[in-house]
């Protein structure tokens, strides 16, 4: 299904992390173990803040939640892992270069359990993406003033985009649960509610990365294992996002994306747990191209300069209120940073990511 060729270090690290999470979890289960605290109100019964589709609820249960994520790219433009100077970018035909981009996502979670074995969830989201760029020395920007989308050669500028993103609806299916070990599968559909037709002031299409969604109906299959013993918990997950259409209404399709996670957590107190996570993502380059006017001034204007492979490590905290008027409310925070990345074409390197969430089940 995927055309990516994963580097050896990511294959080995991912395989080792997942194997450790699974094998240690099952091996640690003593005979005649008591009921898992997963059934109770514990902070570690949820995965780290940046992990989706990680838990299920009992029949009749509802959950409302909110997640904020902040992701950042900055620094030098890289190609094949090496920094590219302004002269090399100009020789490649570019007149502008990106210097930084942030992606802020606000996601609402609505979850309901028609039965113990099947849960439903809906997740609308809102995106905000500011970006800074700089003209290359001696270059000529294609649009002049800010309203046109790019500045003049040698100048600095900032622009951005915000709006409703794609909306995900998913079902989770319980496959196994003995009170200590839990396994479930998920099947989600990403609906193209985010715009993919944003344009600059002169009518040309904006950067691909400035569009609000994929523009296609996408399948999101996943499988998640979690385990718990006394004050320890662990988990592993694999998921993908696969466009189900040849192209969106603007003429292109984002690449297939694969993600894997392995994590462990320790309950510090009855209301607070600390976690560590290994995260790997791989995404193909954009296929096709805009079917309308495009001014190619920076790497972000070309579909081949998107996607790649990134390995991150992170640490987080989960907390739950066990009594009082806020009983049952959960909050979590997590910080992730890349340790290795191999990006397609010319791109800014990915930097640290921050996740924060809140939820209440009833």
C-alpha positions in Angstrom: 0.0 0.0 0.0 2.8 2.4 0.8 5.6 3.4 -1.6 7.9 4.7 1.1 11.2 3.0 1.7 11.9 3.5 5.4 15.5 4.2 6.5 17.1 1.4 8.5 17.3 3.4 11.7 13.6 4.1 11.7 12.6 0.5 10.9 14.8 -0.8 13.7 13.8 1.8 16.3 10.1 1.4 15.5 10.2 -2.4 15.5 12.1 -2.5 18.8 9.8 0.0 20.6 6.6 -1.8 19.5 8.0 -5.2 20.4 9.1 -4.0 23.8 5.7 -2.5 24.5 3.8 -5.6 23.5 6.1 -8.3 24.9 6.8 -6.6 28.3 3.1 -6.0 28.7 2.0 -9.6 28.3 4.9 -11.1 30.1 4.3 -8.9 33.1 0.8 -10.2 33.8 0.9 -12.5 36.8 -1.5 -15.4 37.2 -4.6 -14.6 39.1 -4.1 -10.8 38.7 -6.7 -8.5 40.3 -8.9 -6.2 38.3 -7.0 -3.6 36.4 -7.3 0.1 37.5 -8.2 0.8 33.9 -11.8 0.3 35.1 -11.4 3.0 37.7 -10.6 6.7 37.6 -6.9 6.8 37.0 -4.8 9.3 35.0 -2.9 6.6 33.0 -6.1 5.0 31.6 -5.7 7.4 28.7 -2.6 7.5 26.4 -0.3 10.5 26.1 -2.0 13.7 25.0 -0.9 13.5 21.4 -2.3 10.0 20.7 -5.7 9.6 19.1 -8.2 6.7 19.1 -6.5 5.3 22.2 -9.4 4.3 24.5 -13.0 3.1 24.6 -16.0 3.6 26.9 -18.6 1.3 28.3 -22.1 1.0 26.9 -24.1 4.3 27.2 -21.0 6.3 28.0 -20.4 9.8 26.6 -17.2 11.9 26.4 -16.6 15.5 25.4 -13.0 16.7 24.9 -10.8 19.3 23.4 -7.3 19.0 22.0 -4.8 21.8 21.1 -1.7 21.0 19.1 1.2 23.3 18.1 3.7 22.2 15.5 6.6 24.2 14.2 9.1 24.2 11.3 12.0 26.6 11.2 15.7 27.0 10.7 17.6 26.3 7.4 16.0 24.8 4.3 17.2 21.2 4.0 17.6 18.8 1.1 18.7 15.2 1.6 19.5 16.1 5.2 21.9 18.9 4.3 21.4 22.6 4.7 20.9 24.5 1.5 22.2 28.1 1.2 20.5 31.0 -0.5 22.7 30.7 -3.6 21.8 27.0 -4.1 18.1 27.8 -3.7 18.4 30.6 -6.3 20.2 28.3 -8.7 17.3 25.8 -8.2 15.0 28.5 -9.5 13.5 29.9 -6.3 13.2 33.6 -5.5 11.8 33.2 -1.9 12.5 30.8 0.9 10.4 29.9 4.0 11.9 30.8 7.4 9.2 29.5 9.7 5.7 28.0 9.8 3.5 27.1 12.7 0.4 24.9 12.6 -2.1 25.4 15.5 -5.0 23.0 15.6 -8.0 23.1 17.8 -10.0 19.9 17.8 -13.3 19.0 19.5 -14.0 15.4 20.5 -17.5 14.0 20.8 -17.7 10.3 21.7 -20.5 7.9 22.4 -20.6 4.1 23.2 -23.7 2.4 21.8 -22.3 -0.9 23.3 -19.2 -2.1 25.1 -17.8 -3.5 21.9 -18.5 -0.4 19.6 -17.8 3.3 20.1 -18.5 6.3 17.9 -16.6 9.5 17.7 -16.7 12.8 15.7 -13.9 15.3 15.6 -14.3 18.7 13.9 -11.2 21.0 13.9 -10.1 24.5 13.3 -6.7 25.4 11.8 -4.4 28.5 12.1 -1.2 28.6 10.2 1.1 31.7 10.2 4.2 31.6 8.0 7.3 33.8 7.5 9.3 34.1 4.3 12.4 35.9 3.0 13.4 37.0 -0.5 16.6 35.6 -1.8 19.4 38.0 -2.4 19.2 39.3 -6.0 15.9 37.5 -6.5 12.6 38.9 -7.7 9.5 38.2 -5.8 6.6 37.2 -8.0 3.8 39.2 -6.4 5.3 42.4 -5.0 3.3 43.4 -1.9 2.0 41.2 0.8 -1.5 40.9 -0.7 -0.1 39.1 -3.7 1.4 36.3 -1.6 5.1 36.9 -1.8 7.4 39.8 -1.1 10.2 41.4 -3.2 13.7 40.0 -3.4 15.7 40.3 -0.2 12.6 41.4 1.8 10.9 39.7 4.7 7.2 39.0 4.9 4.6 37.0 6.8 1.3 35.6 5.8 -1.0 32.9 7.0 -4.3 31.1 6.7 -7.0 30.0 9.2 -10.3 28.3 9.0 -12.3 25.1 9.4 -10.3 22.0 8.8 -11.4 18.5 7.8 -13.8 16.6 10.0 -13.2 13.0 11.2 -15.9 10.5 12.1 -14.7 7.1 13.4 -15.9 3.8 14.9 -13.8 1.8 17.4 -14.3 -1.9 17.7 -13.2 -3.9 20.8 -11.3 -7.0 19.9 -10.0 -8.2 23.3 -10.2 -7.1 26.9 -9.4 -9.1 29.9 -9.3 -6.2 32.4 -5.6 -5.7 32.0 -4.9 -6.1 28.3 -7.0 -4.3 25.7 -7.0 -4.4 21.9 -9.3 -2.5 19.6 -9.4 -1.5 16.0 -10.6 1.7 14.5 -12.0 2.8 11.1 -12.3 6.6 10.5 -13.4 8.7 7.6 -11.9 12.2 7.1 -14.5 14.4 5.4 -13.2 17.2 3.2 -14.7 20.2 5.1 -11.5 22.2 4.9 -10.8 24.4 1.9 -8.2 23.5 -0.7 -8.9 26.4 -3.0 -7.3 29.3 -1.0 -5.7 31.8 -3.4 -3.3 34.8 -3.2 -4.4 38.3 -3.9 -3.5 38.0 -7.6 -5.7 34.9 -8.1 -2.8 32.3 -8.0 -3.1 29.3 -5.6 -1.6 29.7 -2.2 1.1 27.2 -0.9 -0.2 23.6 -0.7 0.7 23.7 3.0 -1.6 26.7 3.5 -4.8 24.8 2.5 -7.1 23.8 5.4 -7.5 20.1 4.5 -6.7 17.3 2.1 -9.8 18.0 -0.1 -10.4 14.2 -0.5 -12.4 11.6 1.5 -9.7 9.7 3.4 -9.8 6.4 5.2 -8.2 6.2 8.6 -7.7 2.6 9.8 -6.0 2.0 13.2 -5.2 -0.7 15.7 -4.3 0.0 19.3 -3.1 -2.2 22.2 -2.9 -1.0 25.8 -1.9 -2.8 29.0 -1.7 -2.0 32.7 -0.2 -3.5 35.8 -0.3 -1.8 39.2 1.2 1.7 38.6 2.6 0.9 35.2 0.8 1.2 31.8 2.0 0.9 28.2 0.6 0.9 24.7 1.3 0.6 21.0 -0.6 1.8 18.0 -0.4 1.8 14.2 -2.6 4.0 12.0 -2.8 5.4 8.5 -4.6 8.1 6.5 -5.3 7.0 2.9 -7.0 9.3 0.3 -9.8 7.4 -1.4 -10.0 9.7 -4.4 -7.6 10.3 -7.4 -7.5 14.0 -6.8 -9.4 16.8 -5.0 -11.3 19.6 -6.6 -8.1 21.7 -7.0 -6.3 18.9 -8.9 -4.0 17.2 -6.5 -3.9 14.5 -3.8 -1.8 14.4 -0.6 0.4 11.4 0.0 -0.5 8.3 2.0 0.5 8.8 5.6 1.5 6.1 8.1 2.0 6.6 11.9 3.2 4.3 14.7 3.4 5.0 18.4 4.8 3.1 21.4 4.5 4.5 24.9 4.8 3.8 28.6 3.5 5.6 31.7 4.0 5.5 35.4 1.4 6.6 38.0 3.2 9.0 40.3 0.1 9.6 42.5 -3.5 8.5 42.3 -4.3 11.6 40.2 -1.0 12.1 38.2 1.0 10.0 35.7 4.1 10.7 33.6 4.6 9.2 30.2 7.3 8.7 27.5 6.5 8.1 23.8 8.2 7.1 20.6 6.4 8.4 17.4 7.2 7.6 13.8 5.5 9.2 10.8 6.0 8.6 7.0 4.1 10.5 4.3 4.5 10.5 0.5 4.9 13.6 -1.6 1.8 15.3 -3.1 0.6 13.7 -6.3 -0.7 15.8 -9.1 -0.7 19.6 -9.0 -3.0 22.6 -8.9 -5.2 22.8 -11.9 -5.1 26.6 -12.0 -2.5 29.4 -12.0 0.5 29.0 -9.6 3.4 31.3 -9.1 6.4 29.1 -8.2 8.6 31.4 -6.0 9.5 29.2 -3.0 9.8 25.4 -2.4 6.4 25.4 -0.8 4.8 26.1 -4.2 5.9 22.6 -5.6 4.1 19.3 -4.7 7.4 17.4 -4.5 8.6 19.4 -1.5 6.1 17.8 0.9 6.1 14.6 3.0 9.0 12.5 4.4 9.9 10.4 7.4 10.3 11.7 11.0 11.1 9.9 14.2 10.2 11.8 17.5 10.5 11.2 21.2 8.3 12.8 23.8 7.4 13.2 27.4 4.1 14.1 29.0 1.8 14.3 32.1 -1.8 13.2 32.5 -3.9 14.2 35.5 -7.5 13.4 36.6 -9.7 15.0 39.2 -10.9 12.2 41.5 -13.3 14.2 43.7 -15.0 17.5 44.1 -17.0 19.5 41.6 -14.5 18.7 38.8 -14.5 14.9 39.4 -13.9 13.0 36.2 -12.2 15.9 34.3 -9.0 15.0 32.7 -6.1 17.1 31.4 -2.9 16.1 29.6 0.1 17.8 28.2 2.9 16.3 26.0 6.1 17.6 24.4 7.6 15.9 21.3 10.9 16.6 19.6 12.4 15.1 16.4 15.5 12.9 16.8 15.8 12.0 13.1 14.1 13.1 9.9 14.4 12.5 6.1 12.2 15.0 4.2 11.2 15.1 0.6 12.7 17.8 -1.6 13.5 21.2 -0.2 11.9 21.7 3.3 12.4 23.4 6.6 13.1 20.9 9.3 10.4 19.9 11.7 10.8 21.2 15.3 9.2 20.5 18.6 5.4 19.8 18.9 3.2 20.5 21.9 -0.1 18.8 22.7 -2.7 19.7 25.4 -6.1 18.2 26.0 -9.1 18.2 28.3 -12.0 15.7 28.5 -14.9 14.7 30.7 -16.7 11.3 30.5 -20.2 10.8 31.9 
